[in-house]
Amino acid sequence: VGERMQHTKPNSTRSFRVITDPPAARNVSRSMAFSVVDLPGYYRNMADLAGLELNALIRVIDSIPFFSNGPRHLLLRRVILQVLREDRIDAWQPIVDEEVDTAISRLGNSAVVDLVEDFADPLFARVMTRLFGLPRDQADNLNRWAETVRFVSELLLPIRRVRQMNDAADQLLEAIRSKDARTRRLRDTSIASMLERAAGTDLTAEEVDALIAGLFIAGQTTAHTLSNILLLVLRLDPEQRPLPTDPAPRRNAVEDLIRRGGAPQYLLRIAREDKTVGGHDLEVGDPVLVHIPSANRLTDGAGIPPATTGGCPFGQAPDVKPHFSFGAGIHHCPGAPLARMLIDTALHKLLNAFPEIELLDPEPEMFGTDIIKSPRSLSSRLTATAS
């Protein structure tokens, strides 16, 4: 049954109708009777009404498929899928392997580490920087700017925060559009160059740069999801942590972990027609929040399945797929294959290198916003390293 907002702490969302009944949540997520929010239009109206200069922010969010509808959405999705769809993603596995190995080697220099600050966040930044042919020495800056802009999907932000997002978007675009000789060489052999070719004349060079920025920003959900998954796995006994060795069970286990540990908690949809859903009578234009854990049939959020006699307990349920941690329907995340690759590789290599990691705080403080949930830190002791 749909309920008023009770699953997240910000006051700004309490007036939204929230769908928590699993069948209703899945129906709203997939139904053409609901559209995504026109976020670029929202910020254009804000700029006009408040007299703000938000050009950089609007350019970036106008290039994120999740926030677009109609022909624009289909164009962006087509361009991205030509590069990042599942049957083409294997070409980037060596870069992901190399960056994960480097991140793990850095951990080995410390007895106690924070797997958010020292592993998941910087790993994502360095992988994306490499894949998109951006200067590696700018990884931390790029990640910081993208993290600032990522709050664009939060609800009812103050003007001061909106200005900060526009400034960060401007800095991010400036770094991406840099065409000095070194950056040009990096870009020519990267996903960025492939996106340029895939876009052809349908997108301008500036729009391709904005698309790269949008992928960097939207992709940060991968780092938050990896942190959630690490929390789930490290709460288990060491013998239950390793992923299955056979490909099919391993894929299923990773998918189940993403289903349970997905950082996004809500999908915001707008009713296109009068409709009754989950006990709510909706009129055209009414906003609805779909509770993703409910759509994923996780009644208490991302919990851990019952302990088994041995081996990985994840991936055993018959309803692991499809899930909604990457969105749903035509707004399913086109970068999902890359996210799966990074999560699978990072988790497998980390547990192989440090099979007896001790999670020092099994109940860490969670980073909670209107939309995203993940641990602020994962303080851990690297007690035993595999040879």
C-alpha positions in Angstrom: 0.0 0.0 0.0 1.3 3.4 -0.9 2.3 5.5 2.1 3.4 9.0 2.9 7.2 9.5 2.9 8.5 7.5 5.9 11.7 6.0 4.5 14.1 8.9 4.4 14.7 11.8 6.7 14.6 15.0 4.6 11.4 17.0 5.4 11.2 18.2 1.8 9.7 14.9 0.5 7.0 14.3 3.1 4.2 15.7 0.9 5.0 13.3 -2.0 2.9 10.2 -2.5 5.2 7.2 -2.0 4.5 3.8 -3.6 5.7 0.9 -1.4 3.5 -1.9 -2.5 5.8 -4.1 -4.7 3.4 -4.8 -7.6 2.3 -1.1 -7.7 5.9 0.1 -7.5 7.0 -2.1 -10.3 3.9 -1.0 -12.4 4.6 2.7 -12.0 8.3 2.2 -12.8 7.5 0.6 -16.1 4.3 2.2 -17.1 4.1 4.7 -20.0 1.3 6.4 -17.9 4.1 8.0 -15.9 7.0 10.1 -17.1 10.3 11.2 -15.6 10.6 14.7 -14.3 11.7 17.4 -16.8 14.6 18.4 -14.6 16.3 20.7 -17.3 12.9 22.5 -17.6 12.7 22.8 -13.9 16.1 24.5 -13.6 15.4 26.7 -16.7 12.2 28.0 -14.9 14.2 28.5 -11.7 16.9 30.5 -13.6 14.2 32.7 -15.2 12.2 33.3 -12.1 15.1 33.9 -9.7 17.4 35.6 -12.2 20.1 33.0 -11.9 22.8 32.0 -14.4 22.5 28.2 -14.5 23.7 27.5 -18.1 26.4 25.0 -17.2 24.1 23.0 -14.8 21.3 22.9 -17.4 23.7 21.8 -20.2 24.9 18.9 -18.0 21.5 17.6 -16.8 20.1 18.0 -20.3 22.6 15.3 -21.3 21.6 12.8 -18.6 19.1 10.3 -20.2 17.4 9.7 -16.9 16.1 13.3 -16.9 14.9 13.5 -20.5 11.9 12.3 -22.4 10.9 11.8 -26.0 13.4 12.2 -29.0 16.1 13.7 -26.8 16.1 10.8 -24.5 16.1 8.2 -27.3 19.1 10.0 -29.0 21.2 10.1 -25.9 20.3 6.5 -25.1 21.2 5.4 -28.6 24.6 7.1 -28.5 25.5 5.6 -25.1 24.4 2.1 -25.9 26.6 2.0 -29.0 29.5 2.3 -26.7 28.5 0.8 -23.3 26.0 -2.0 -24.1 26.7 -5.4 -22.6 28.2 -7.0 -25.8 30.8 -4.2 -26.1 31.9 -3.6 -22.6 34.5 -6.4 -22.3 37.1 -4.2 -24.1 37.4 -2.0 -21.0 37.9 -4.9 -18.5 41.8 -4.5 -18.6 41.6 -0.9 -17.5 39.1 -1.8 -14.7 41.4 -4.7 -13.6 44.4 -2.4 -13.5 42.7 0.3 -11.5 41.3 -2.1 -9.0 44.7 -3.7 -8.5 46.2 -0.3 -8.0 43.5 0.7 -5.5 44.0 -2.6 -3.5 47.8 -2.2 -3.5 47.3 1.3 -1.9 45.2 -0.3 0.8 48.0 -2.7 1.7 50.1 0.1 3.1 47.7 0.6 6.1 46.4 -1.7 8.8 43.1 0.2 9.2 41.4 1.7 6.2 38.1 3.4 5.3 36.7 1.4 2.4 34.6 4.3 1.3 37.2 7.1 1.3 40.2 4.9 0.6 38.7 2.5 -1.9 35.2 2.8 -3.4 35.2 6.6 -4.1 38.7 7.0 -5.5 38.5 3.8 -7.4 35.4 5.1 -9.2 37.0 8.4 -10.0 40.2 6.8 -11.4 38.3 4.3 -13.5 36.1 6.9 -15.0 39.1 9.3 -15.6 40.9 6.5 -17.4 38.0 5.4 -19.5 37.1 8.9 -20.6 40.6 9.9 -21.4 40.8 12.7 -18.8 43.9 13.8 -17.0 44.6 11.3 -14.2 46.0 14.0 -11.9 42.5 15.6 -12.1 40.6 12.5 -10.8 40.0 13.9 -7.4 38.8 17.3 -8.6 36.6 15.7 -11.3 35.0 13.5 -8.7 34.5 16.4 -6.3 32.8 18.5 -8.9 30.6 15.6 -10.1 29.7 14.8 -6.5 28.5 18.4 -6.0 26.4 18.3 -9.2 24.9 14.9 -8.3 22.6 16.6 -5.8 20.7 18.0 -8.8 18.1 15.2 -8.4 17.4 16.1 -4.7 14.2 17.9 -4.0 13.6 21.5 -3.1 17.3 22.6 -2.8 18.2 26.1 -1.5 19.4 28.7 -4.1 22.9 28.7 -2.5 23.3 25.0 -3.2 22.0 25.4 -6.8 24.6 28.1 -7.4 27.3 25.7 -6.1 26.1 23.0 -8.4 26.3 25.4 -11.4 29.8 26.4 -10.5 30.9 22.8 -10.1 29.2 21.9 -13.5 31.1 24.7 -15.1 34.5 23.5 -13.7 33.7 19.9 -14.7 32.9 20.9 -18.3 36.0 23.1 -18.5 38.2 20.1 -17.5 36.4 17.8 -20.0 36.5 20.2 -22.9 40.3 20.9 -22.5 41.9 20.0 -25.8 45.6 20.4 -25.1 47.9 17.8 -26.9 48.2 15.5 -23.9 44.4 15.4 -23.2 43.7 15.0 -26.9 45.9 11.9 -27.1 44.2 10.4 -24.0 40.7 11.1 -25.4 41.4 9.7 -28.9 41.7 6.1 -27.4 38.9 6.4 -24.9 35.2 6.0 -24.5 34.9 9.8 -25.1 36.2 9.4 -28.7 33.8 6.5 -29.3 30.9 8.6 -28.0 31.9 11.4 -30.4 31.8 9.0 -33.3 28.6 7.4 -32.2 27.0 10.9 -31.9 28.1 11.9 -35.4 26.3 15.1 -36.3 23.4 14.5 -34.0 25.2 16.1 -31.1 27.6 19.1 -31.2 31.1 18.8 -29.6 29.8 20.8 -26.6 26.9 18.4 -26.2 29.2 15.4 -26.3 31.3 17.0 -23.5 28.2 17.6 -21.5 27.2 13.9 -22.1 30.6 12.8 -20.7 30.0 15.0 -17.7 26.5 13.6 -17.2 27.9 10.0 -17.3 30.5 10.9 -14.7 27.9 12.4 -12.4 25.2 9.7 -12.9 27.9 7.0 -12.6 28.8 8.1 -9.0 25.8 5.9 -7.9 28.2 3.0 -8.7 30.6 4.0 -5.9 27.7 4.4 -3.4 26.3 1.0 -4.4 29.7 -0.6 -4.1 30.0 0.8 -0.5 26.5 -0.6 0.3 27.5 -4.0 -1.1 30.8 -4.0 0.9 28.8 -3.4 4.0 26.5 -6.3 3.2 29.3 -8.7 2.4 31.7 -7.8 5.3 28.9 -8.4 7.8 29.1 -12.1 6.8 31.5 -14.7 8.1 34.7 -14.8 6.0 33.9 -18.2 4.5 30.6 -16.8 3.1 32.1 -13.7 1.5 33.8 -15.0 -1.8 31.7 -14.8 -5.0 30.9 -18.1 -6.6 33.6 -19.3 -9.1 31.2 -20.6 -11.8 30.2 -17.7 -14.2 26.4 -18.1 -14.0 26.1 -18.3 -10.1 28.6 -15.5 -9.9 26.5 -13.2 -12.2 23.5 -14.1 -10.1 25.2 -13.3 -6.8 26.4 -9.9 -8.1 23.0 -9.1 -9.4 21.4 -10.0 -6.1 23.9 -7.8 -4.3 23.1 -4.9 -6.6 19.4 -5.5 -6.0 19.9 -5.4 -2.3 22.6 -2.7 -2.1 21.5 -0.3 -4.8 22.2 3.2 -3.5 19.1 4.9 -5.2 16.1 4.6 -2.9 13.5 6.3 -5.0 12.4 6.9 -8.6 10.5 10.2 -9.1 7.7 9.9 -11.7 5.0 12.3 -12.9 1.4 11.0 -13.7 0.5 11.5 -17.4 -3.1 10.6 -16.8 -5.7 10.4 -14.0 -5.0 7.1 -12.3 -5.4 5.2 -9.0 -2.2 3.4 -7.9 -1.2 1.8 -4.6 -4.2 3.4 -2.9 -3.5 6.9 -4.2 -5.9 8.8 -6.5 -3.6 10.7 -8.9 -4.3 13.5 -11.4 -2.3 14.5 -14.4 0.9 16.2 -13.2 1.0 14.6 -9.8 4.5 13.6 -8.6 5.0 10.0 -7.2 8.0 8.5 -5.5 8.5 4.8 -6.2 10.3 3.1 -3.3 13.0 1.0 -5.1 13.6 -1.5 -2.2 9.9 -2.2 -2.3 10.0 -2.6 -6.1 12.9 -5.0 -5.6 10.8 -7.0 -3.0 13.0 -6.0 -0.1 10.5 -5.3 2.6 13.1 -4.0 5.1 15.5 -2.4 2.6 18.8 -4.0 1.7 19.0 -6.8 4.2 21.2 -9.9 4.3 19.6 -13.3 3.4 19.6 -16.0 6.1 22.9 -17.7 6.8 23.7 -20.8 4.8 25.9 -23.7 5.8 28.7 -22.4 3.6 29.5 -20.3 0.6 28.0 -17.1 -0.8 24.3 -16.7 0.3 23.5 -14.2 -2.4 21.8 -15.0 -5.7 19.7 -17.9 -4.4 16.3 -16.2 -4.6 14.3 -16.9 -7.8 13.4 -13.2 -8.3 16.9 -11.6 -8.4 16.1 -10.4 -12.0 14.7 -8.1 -13.0 15.3 -5.5 -10.3 15.0 -1.7 -10.3 18.4 -0.6 -8.9 19.3 0.6 -12.4 15.9 2.1 -13.1 13.3 0.5 -15.3 11.8 0.3 -18.7 13.1 2.8 -21.3 14.8 4.7 -18.5 16.9 1.7 -17.4 20.5 2.9 -16.9 22.5 2.5 -20.2 25.7 2.4 -18.2 24.6 -0.6 -16.1 27.0 -3.1 -17.8 30.0 -0.9 -16.8 28.7 -0.5 -13.3 28.3 -4.3 -13.0 31.8 -4.8 -14.3 33.3 -2.4 -11.8 31.4 -3.8 -8.8 32.1 -7.5 -9.7 35.8 -6.8 -10.3 36.3 -4.7 -7.2 34.5 -7.1 -4.8 36.2 -10.2 -6.2 39.7 -8.8 -6.1 39.3 -7.1 -2.7 38.0 -10.3 -1.0 40.8 -12.3 -2.7 43.5 -10.0 -1.5 42.1 -9.5 2.1 39.8 -12.5 2.8 39.6 -11.8 6.5 38.8 -8.1 6.5 37.3 -7.1 9.8 34.6 -4.5 9.6 35.1 -2.4 12.7 31.6 -0.8 12.7 28.9 -3.1 11.4 26.3 -0.3 11.8 28.0 2.7 10.3 26.3 6.1 10.0 24.5 6.2 6.7 24.7 9.1 4.2 21.0 9.8 3.6 19.5 12.2 1.1 16.1 12.3 -0.6 17.3 9.8 -3.2 20.6 8.1 -2.2 21.6 6.0 0.7 25.1 4.6 1.5 27.5 4.4 4.4 29.6 7.5 5.2 32.6 5.3 6.1 33.5 1.7 6.3 36.4 1.5 8.8 38.0 -1.9 8.4 41.1 -3.8 9.6 43.1 -5.6 6.9 43.9 -8.5 9.2 45.0 -11.1 6.7 46.3 -10.9 3.2 46.2 -13.7 0.7 49.5 -14.8 -0.7 
